[in-house]
Amino acid sequence: MKKLLNTLCVTTEGASLRKDGENLVAEVENEERARVPFHMLASVVVFGAVYVSPPLIQALAARGITIVLLDRAGRFQARIEGPVSGNVLLRRAQYRVSERPTDIVRSFVSAKVANQRTVLQRSLRDYGEEMAVGLRSRIEAVVDRLAGILRRVGMTDLDVEALRGAEGEAAFCYFSVFGSLIRVTDPEMQFGGRSRRPPRDAVNAVLSFIYVLLTHDCRSAAEAVGLDPAVGFLHRDRPGRPSLALDLMEELRPVLADRLALSLINRRQLRPRDFETQDGGATLLTDDGRRTVLTAWQDRKKEERQHPFLGETAQLGLVPYLQAQLLSRHLRGDLDAYPPYIWK
């Protein structure tokens, strides 16, 4: 399964990618910077203006290696892949359940809220003594409110719309105190509330960028087990949106993305110089900033944790694939319910 982690990310604008025998070659100003054998690749992610040669596109597609094109901010633009081979019976089961997805939605929402609550609790445990009394009280109040939302989500009489409402309420509460978890004092590194299109501050720029990376991994995971990434349960179907990938991502955001963003900022691995503000007010990572995040992202995915349901140790980067497998087992009827990933 290690090949599932082999994603080549190209962030240097003006770079070019070409095929040379059974290798992908990356060049900048006609100078070779990297050479990767095809058999070591699972996907290629390109940021910004990077040239990809037609022979390379053909070779990667023929080998089942996906190319994902993102803009400089990390927003999805296009995906190039060869023929998709999925299990038709599994996908039929997925489509049937998507019409009445209450139980699966409950699992996604409960795990996301529980993991958000754990992020706050971890910060209180590690740095609570350094916080002002009022600030600590605010975070504790949100922790209690999230516990109440969790209890409500567990009620069997809630329908999908009520569960979506609970997820939105939890996200609002969580991000209302998320800025309090940032311990650096630089004015440029403060959190002004969640903003996405475009991100309006450095913290949102980091969060959005990592969410894009996580979405890519979740989409790959769904496709790897034969699921349709466009048909979700929590997220409504919309043309061009990988709704199932977004579903799988929700429970993993606090664990894989939010904690990493906080670590990068609080440890000063990212500084104000790693961001640029455009005329319209959007804040984006610089090339150096993106490289810092990508390096930390790959390191984070190599960390090992015990899976709460399987009871086995696995790299965090494999968790999206394990969750996609568990979801497919539930859809096939092998598991009574979908076991979400709850961080302890």
C-alpha positions as CSV (number, residue, x, y, z in Angstrom):
1,M,0.0,0.0,0.0
2,K,3.0,2.3,0.2
3,K,2.6,3.3,-3.4
4,L,-0.6,5.1,-2.3
5,L,1.5,7.7,-0.7
6,N,3.7,8.3,-3.8
7,T,2.3,11.7,-4.9
8,L,4.7,14.0,-6.8
9,C,3.8,17.7,-6.2
10,V,5.2,20.3,-8.6
11,T,5.0,23.8,-7.2
12,T,7.6,25.8,-9.3
13,E,5.8,27.8,-11.9
14,G,7.5,27.6,-15.3
15,A,8.6,24.1,-14.7
16,S,8.1,21.4,-17.4
17,L,7.4,17.7,-17.1
18,R,8.2,15.3,-19.8
19,K,8.5,11.5,-20.4
20,D,11.9,9.9,-20.8
21,G,11.6,6.2,-21.2
22,E,9.9,4.8,-18.1
23,N,10.6,8.0,-16.1
24,L,8.9,11.3,-15.4
25,V,11.5,14.1,-15.7
26,A,11.0,17.6,-14.2
27,E,13.0,20.5,-15.6
28,V,13.3,24.2,-14.7
29,E,14.9,26.4,-17.3
30,N,16.0,23.3,-19.2
31,E,17.8,22.0,-16.2
32,E,16.8,18.6,-14.9
33,R,15.6,18.8,-11.2
34,A,14.0,15.4,-10.7
35,R,13.6,12.0,-12.3
36,V,11.0,9.6,-11.0
37,P,10.3,6.1,-12.4
38,F,6.6,5.6,-13.3
39,H,6.3,2.5,-11.1
40,M,7.0,4.7,-8.0
41,L,4.2,7.1,-8.8
42,A,0.5,7.0,-7.8
43,S,-0.4,10.5,-8.8
44,V,1.1,13.9,-9.9
45,V,-0.2,17.2,-8.5
46,V,0.7,20.4,-10.4
47,F,0.3,23.9,-9.0
48,G,0.1,26.9,-11.3
49,A,1.7,27.3,-14.7
50,V,3.6,24.1,-15.3
51,Y,3.9,22.5,-18.7
52,V,3.0,18.8,-19.0
53,S,4.0,17.2,-22.3
54,P,1.4,15.2,-24.3
55,P,3.5,12.0,-24.3
56,L,3.8,12.2,-20.5
57,I,0.0,12.6,-20.2
58,Q,-0.6,9.5,-22.4
59,A,2.0,7.5,-20.5
60,L,0.6,8.4,-17.0
61,A,-3.0,7.8,-18.1
62,A,-2.1,4.4,-19.5
63,R,-0.6,3.4,-16.2
64,G,-3.4,4.6,-14.1
65,I,-1.5,7.5,-12.7
66,T,-3.7,10.6,-12.2
67,I,-2.6,14.1,-13.0
68,V,-4.3,16.8,-10.9
69,L,-4.1,20.5,-12.0
70,L,-4.5,23.2,-9.3
71,D,-4.0,26.9,-9.5
72,R,-1.4,28.8,-7.4
73,A,-3.8,29.0,-4.5
74,G,-4.4,25.3,-4.6
75,R,-7.9,25.4,-6.1
76,F,-8.9,22.5,-8.2
77,Q,-8.9,23.1,-12.0
78,A,-8.8,19.7,-13.7
79,R,-8.1,16.1,-13.3
80,I,-6.6,13.8,-16.0
81,E,-7.0,10.1,-15.7
82,G,-7.3,7.0,-17.8
83,P,-10.3,4.6,-17.9
84,V,-11.9,4.2,-14.5
85,S,-12.5,0.7,-13.4
86,G,-15.0,0.4,-10.6
87,N,-17.0,-2.4,-9.0
88,V,-20.4,-1.9,-10.6
89,L,-22.2,-3.8,-7.8
90,L,-20.5,-1.6,-5.1
91,R,-21.5,1.5,-7.0
92,R,-25.1,0.5,-7.4
93,A,-25.2,-0.1,-3.6
94,Q,-23.6,3.4,-3.1
95,Y,-26.3,5.0,-5.3
96,R,-29.1,3.2,-3.5
97,V,-27.9,4.2,0.0
98,S,-27.3,7.8,-1.2
99,E,-31.1,8.2,-1.5
100,R,-31.5,7.5,2.3
101,P,-28.1,8.2,3.9
102,T,-29.1,9.1,7.4
103,D,-27.0,6.6,9.3
104,I,-23.8,7.2,7.3
105,V,-24.3,11.0,7.6
106,R,-24.6,10.6,11.3
107,S,-21.3,8.7,11.4
108,F,-19.5,11.4,9.4
109,V,-20.9,14.3,11.5
110,S,-20.3,12.6,14.9
111,A,-16.7,11.9,14.0
112,K,-16.1,15.4,12.7
113,V,-17.6,17.0,15.8
114,A,-15.8,14.6,18.2
115,N,-12.4,15.3,16.5
116,Q,-13.0,19.1,16.6
117,R,-13.7,18.8,20.3
118,T,-10.5,16.8,20.8
119,V,-8.4,19.5,19.0
120,L,-9.7,22.1,21.5
121,Q,-9.2,19.8,24.4
122,R,-5.7,19.0,23.4
123,S,-4.9,22.7,23.3
124,L,-6.4,23.3,26.7
125,R,-4.4,20.4,28.1
126,D,-1.1,21.5,26.5
127,Y,-1.4,25.3,26.8
128,G,-4.4,26.0,29.0
129,E,-2.2,27.2,31.9
130,E,-0.7,29.9,29.7
131,M,-4.1,31.3,28.6
132,A,-6.0,34.1,30.1
133,V,-8.9,33.0,32.3
134,G,-11.5,34.5,30.0
135,L,-10.0,32.9,26.9
136,R,-9.8,29.5,28.6
137,S,-13.4,29.8,29.7
138,R,-14.5,30.6,26.1
139,I,-12.8,27.5,24.8
140,E,-14.2,25.3,27.6
141,A,-17.7,26.6,26.8
142,V,-17.3,25.6,23.1
143,V,-16.0,22.2,24.2
144,D,-19.2,21.7,26.3
145,R,-21.4,22.9,23.4
146,L,-19.8,20.5,21.0
147,A,-20.5,17.7,23.5
148,G,-24.1,18.8,23.5
149,I,-24.2,18.7,19.7
150,L,-22.6,15.2,19.8
151,R,-25.4,14.0,22.0
152,R,-28.0,15.5,19.7
153,V,-26.4,13.9,16.6
154,G,-26.6,10.5,18.3
155,M,-30.4,10.8,18.5
156,T,-32.0,8.4,16.0
157,D,-34.9,10.7,15.1
158,L,-32.8,13.3,13.4
159,D,-33.1,13.4,9.6
160,V,-30.3,14.3,7.1
161,E,-31.1,18.0,7.1
162,A,-31.0,18.2,10.9
163,L,-27.7,16.4,10.9
164,R,-26.3,18.8,8.3
165,G,-27.5,21.7,10.5
166,A,-25.8,20.2,13.5
167,E,-22.5,19.9,11.5
168,G,-22.8,23.6,10.5
169,E,-23.5,24.7,14.0
170,A,-20.5,22.7,15.3
171,A,-18.2,24.2,12.6
172,F,-19.4,27.7,13.6
173,C,-18.6,27.1,17.3
174,Y,-15.3,25.5,16.6
175,F,-13.9,28.2,14.3
176,S,-15.2,30.9,16.7
177,V,-12.4,30.0,19.0
178,F,-9.9,28.5,16.6
179,G,-7.9,31.7,16.5
180,S,-7.3,31.4,20.2
181,L,-5.2,28.3,19.5
182,I,-2.7,30.4,17.6
183,R,0.1,31.3,20.1
184,V,2.3,33.6,17.9
185,T,1.7,37.3,18.2
186,D,2.5,38.5,14.7
187,P,-0.5,40.5,13.5
188,E,-0.2,39.0,10.0
189,M,-0.7,35.5,11.5
190,Q,-4.0,36.0,13.3
191,F,-7.2,34.3,12.4
192,G,-10.2,36.4,11.5
193,G,-12.8,33.7,11.1
194,R,-13.2,31.1,8.4
195,S,-13.0,32.5,4.9
196,R,-12.5,30.3,1.8
197,R,-13.1,31.8,-1.6
198,P,-10.8,33.6,-1.3
199,P,-8.9,33.1,2.0
200,R,-8.6,36.5,3.7
201,D,-5.7,35.8,6.1
202,A,-2.6,33.6,6.4
203,V,-4.3,31.0,8.6
204,N,-7.2,30.5,6.1
205,A,-4.7,30.3,3.3
206,V,-2.9,27.4,5.1
207,L,-6.2,25.6,6.0
208,S,-7.6,25.9,2.5
209,F,-4.3,24.7,0.9
210,I,-4.1,21.6,3.2
211,Y,-7.8,20.9,2.6
212,V,-7.2,20.7,-1.1
213,L,-4.4,18.2,-0.5
214,L,-6.6,16.1,1.8
215,T,-9.5,16.2,-0.7
216,H,-7.2,14.8,-3.4
217,D,-6.2,11.9,-1.1
218,C,-9.8,11.2,-0.2
219,R,-10.8,11.2,-3.9
220,S,-8.0,8.8,-4.7
221,A,-9.0,6.6,-1.8
222,A,-12.6,6.4,-3.0
223,E,-11.6,5.5,-6.5
224,A,-9.0,3.0,-5.3
225,V,-11.8,0.8,-3.7
226,G,-14.2,1.3,-6.6
227,L,-16.5,4.0,-5.2
228,D,-17.9,6.9,-7.2
229,P,-16.2,10.0,-5.8
230,A,-19.0,12.3,-7.1
231,V,-21.9,10.6,-5.2
232,G,-21.8,11.6,-1.5
233,F,-24.0,11.3,1.5
234,L,-23.4,14.4,3.7
235,H,-22.6,16.7,0.7
236,R,-25.3,17.1,-1.9
237,D,-24.6,16.1,-5.4
238,R,-23.4,18.9,-7.6
239,P,-21.9,18.8,-11.1
240,G,-18.1,18.7,-10.9
241,R,-18.0,18.3,-7.1
242,P,-16.4,15.2,-5.6
243,S,-19.1,14.9,-2.9
244,L,-17.9,11.6,-1.5
245,A,-14.3,12.8,-1.2
246,L,-15.6,15.8,0.7
247,D,-17.6,13.4,3.0
248,L,-14.6,11.3,3.8
249,M,-12.5,14.4,4.4
250,E,-14.8,15.9,7.0
251,E,-13.9,13.5,9.8
252,L,-10.2,13.8,9.0
253,R,-10.0,17.6,8.8
254,P,-9.3,18.3,12.5
255,V,-6.8,15.4,12.7
256,L,-4.8,15.8,9.6
257,A,-5.3,19.4,8.5
258,D,-6.2,21.7,11.4
259,R,-3.6,20.3,13.8
260,L,-0.9,20.6,11.1
261,A,-1.8,24.2,10.3
262,L,-1.6,25.1,14.0
263,S,1.8,23.3,14.3
264,L,3.3,25.1,11.3
265,I,2.2,28.5,12.6
266,N,2.9,28.0,16.3
267,R,6.3,26.5,15.6
268,R,7.1,29.4,13.3
269,Q,7.8,27.1,10.4
270,L,5.5,29.5,8.5
271,R,6.1,33.3,8.9
272,P,4.5,36.4,7.4
273,R,7.1,36.3,4.6
274,D,5.6,33.0,3.4
275,F,2.3,34.8,2.3
276,E,1.3,37.4,-0.2
277,T,-1.8,39.5,-0.4
278,Q,-3.3,40.2,-3.8
279,D,-5.1,43.3,-4.8
280,G,-8.6,41.8,-4.2
281,G,-7.7,40.9,-0.6
282,A,-6.9,37.2,-1.1
283,T,-4.0,35.9,0.9
284,L,-2.0,33.1,-0.7
285,L,1.1,31.1,0.2
286,T,4.2,31.9,-1.7
287,D,6.2,29.3,-3.5
288,D,8.4,28.8,-0.5
289,G,5.4,28.7,1.8
290,R,3.8,26.0,-0.3
291,R,7.0,23.9,-0.3
292,T,7.1,24.2,3.5
293,V,3.5,23.0,3.8
294,L,4.0,20.2,1.3
295,T,7.1,18.9,3.2
296,A,5.2,19.0,6.5
297,W,2.2,17.3,4.9
298,Q,4.2,14.4,3.6
299,D,5.9,14.0,7.0
300,R,2.6,14.2,8.8
301,K,1.2,11.4,6.6
302,K,4.1,9.1,7.6
303,E,3.3,9.3,11.3
304,E,1.7,6.2,12.7
305,R,-1.4,5.9,14.9
306,Q,-3.5,3.0,16.0
307,H,-6.7,2.8,14.0
308,P,-9.6,3.1,16.5
309,F,-11.8,0.4,14.8
310,L,-9.2,-1.9,13.2
311,G,-6.9,-1.9,16.3
312,E,-3.9,-1.9,14.0
313,T,-1.1,0.7,13.6
314,A,-1.2,2.5,10.3
315,Q,0.4,5.6,8.8
316,L,-1.9,8.6,8.8
317,G,-1.6,8.9,5.1
318,L,-3.3,5.6,4.7
319,V,-6.3,6.5,6.8
320,P,-8.4,7.9,3.9
321,Y,-7.9,4.5,2.1
322,L,-8.8,2.5,5.2
323,Q,-11.9,4.6,5.7
324,A,-12.9,4.2,2.1
325,Q,-12.5,0.4,2.5
326,L,-14.6,0.4,5.6
327,L,-17.3,2.4,3.9
328,S,-17.3,0.0,0.9
329,R,-17.6,-3.0,3.3
330,H,-20.6,-1.3,5.0
331,L,-22.3,-0.6,1.6
332,R,-21.7,-4.3,0.6
333,G,-23.4,-5.4,3.9
334,D,-20.3,-6.8,5.5
335,L,-20.5,-4.2,8.4
336,D,-23.7,-3.1,10.1
337,A,-22.6,0.5,10.2
338,Y,-19.8,2.7,8.9
339,P,-17.1,3.1,11.6
340,P,-15.7,6.6,11.4
341,Y,-12.2,7.7,12.4
342,I,-12.4,9.2,15.9
343,W,-9.1,10.6,17.1
344,K,-8.1,9.9,20.7
